Amino acid sequence: MDVKGVQGEISFDGEWVTITKRAIGQPAREFRVRAADVTGTRLKEATRLFHGYVQLLVPGSAPAEESKSLLSGGRPPQDDPHSLSIPRKSNDAAQKLLAAVEQARS
């Protein structure tokens, strides 16, 4: 199960959630976490004007705060390893992925 994000993607294979980010001018970075280790999930759906985001909550790491600037549209910063910005066309896929992660957690 894969979700295309803004400069990256998030995938779930039934056990591991992998977030891959590609910052401009830098090599791709990959962050992996077991679904059993996720303590919660957050989804802010994208709109026509602003990107949304998917965020995983993990023990020992505080959730990243949403940026308040107009350009970022209330998303966590790009360097947060546990979140990924998503475009509007990925809203449904993100909901399904997070539902699968939540089911695997229990």
C-alpha positions in Angstrom: 0.0 0.0 0.0 1.6 3.3 -1.2 0.7 6.9 -0.9 2.4 9.5 -3.1 3.3 12.6 -1.2 4.9 16.0 -1.9 8.6 15.2 -2.4 8.2 11.7 -1.1 5.9 8.7 -0.4 4.7 6.6 2.5 4.2 2.8 2.2 2.9 0.1 4.5 3.6 -3.6 3.9 1.4 -5.0 6.8 4.2 -4.7 9.4 6.5 -1.8 8.6 5.6 1.8 7.7 8.2 3.5 5.5 8.4 7.2 4.8 10.7 8.2 2.0 11.5 11.9 1.6 13.3 13.6 -1.3 14.4 17.1 -0.4 15.5 19.3 -3.3 19.3 18.9 -3.8 19.7 16.1 -1.3 19.6 12.3 -1.5 16.4 10.5 -0.5 16.0 9.7 3.2 14.1 6.7 4.4 12.5 6.3 7.9 11.0 3.0 9.0 8.8 2.2 12.0 7.0 -1.0 12.9 3.2 -0.6 12.9 3.1 -2.2 16.4 5.4 0.7 17.7 3.1 3.4 16.4 1.0 5.0 19.2 -1.3 7.0 17.0 -1.8 8.6 13.6 -2.8 12.0 12.4 -4.3 13.0 9.0 -5.0 16.5 7.8 -6.6 16.2 4.4 -5.4 18.4 1.6 -7.6 21.0 0.0 -7.6 22.7 -3.3 -5.3 25.5 -1.9 -3.2 23.6 0.7 -1.4 20.3 1.0 -2.4 18.1 3.9 -0.2 15.7 5.8 0.1 12.2 7.3 1.8 11.9 10.7 2.8 8.9 12.8 3.1 9.3 16.5 5.8 7.1 18.1 7.0 6.7 21.7 9.8 9.0 22.7 9.1 11.6 20.0 6.8 14.5 20.4 4.5 15.2 17.4 5.9 17.9 15.2 4.0 21.2 15.4 2.2 22.6 12.4 3.9 25.6 10.8 1.8 28.7 11.0 3.2 30.4 7.8 1.0 30.9 4.8 3.3 29.0 2.5 3.4 25.8 4.5 -0.4 25.8 5.0 -0.3 24.3 8.5 1.9 21.3 7.9 4.8 19.9 10.0 8.3 20.9 8.8 9.9 19.0 6.0 12.6 17.6 8.3 10.1 15.8 10.6 10.9 12.1 10.0 7.4 10.9 11.0 5.2 13.0 8.7 4.7 13.5 5.0 2.9 16.3 3.1 0.3 15.0 0.7 -1.6 16.5 -2.3 -5.3 16.5 -2.5 -5.4 13.5 -4.9 -3.8 11.4 -2.2 -6.4 12.0 0.5 -8.3 8.7 -0.1 -5.1 6.6 -0.3 -3.8 8.2 2.9 -7.1 7.4 4.8 -6.8 3.7 3.7 -3.2 3.5 4.6 -3.7 4.9 8.1 -6.8 2.7 8.6 -4.5 -0.3 7.8 -1.8 0.9 10.2 -4.4 1.4 13.0 -5.8 -2.1 12.4 -2.3 -3.6 12.5 -1.5 -1.8 15.8 -4.3 -3.6 17.6 
